Amino acid sequence: MAFEGDVVTKRYVDGKQGGAEREWRALHLLAEHAPGTAPEPIAFEAGVVSMTRIDGVSLRGRDVGAAQATALVEAIGELHAAVPRPVVESVPVRPWQREAICDWVLQRATAWQPRDPLADRVVKEGLRWLESWTPGESGVRPVFGAGDGNLANFLWDGVRVRRVDFEDSGRSDLAFELAEMAEHVSMWVEGEVRIADRFELSPPEERRLDECRKAHALVWFFLLSHEGPRNPPGTFRRQVERVLATLGA
């Protein structure tokens, strides 16, 4: 990513197929339906997106107080409500949805090497739950989903929060998007940032939120099983306890 004055140029060099196209589409959709909530699109060429630079500091690694949390919820709500449903239904489904998550978790669980009783219990209980998960999607609201619930993607300018990074965006549903954000390690490792319980959900959405949180918690269990310097020591052990609590095991 390169910065030149008020222009940000993002080059996709990690091989993520379709990332640039998804980002470009998202910037156009939000510029039309929710101007000011995200960078504005400037130019596109294969693997490269140029956009305007927006002010603000990342919420990740900061003390997210009441004002920032409220602004974060407002920004998420505005993003999900902005794109009209007929338009959302014409947008391709975003990557990393239920099927991909289930396959990924199953692969990691199958390859799991015994480590300690609690972590091994997560794998056992996770597999048991995964085999029984038969989610119903009736009664859930389709929304334009940004993907990647990392707090680093939300910028606070002292008044409002705005969103960057849409390479995983696409058609989704409200419960799935809230679950992904709620379980992202950045939302709790340095102090719990609660967002999901600040949205009004229908009973089917409440059930889907609960189930999707279990799936995302399992994803983070495997991602954090090889701890690196990015997160504080002991993060994996905390995730083990979180997953067991989420699974009710």
Buried (B, 14 or more C-beta within 10 A) or exposed (E): EEEEEEBBBBEBEEEEEBBBBBBBBBBEBBBEBBEEBBBBBBEBEEBBBBBBBBEBEBBBEEEBEEEBBEBBBBBBBBBBBBBEEEBBEEBEEBBBBBEEBBEBBBEBBEEBEEEEEEBBBBBEBBBEBBEEEEBEEEBBBBBBBBBBBBBBBBBBEEEBBBBBBBBBBBBBBBBBBBBBBBBBBBBBBBEEBEBBEBBEBEEBBEBBBBBBBBBBBBBBBBBBBEBEEEBEEEBBBBBBEBBBEBBEE
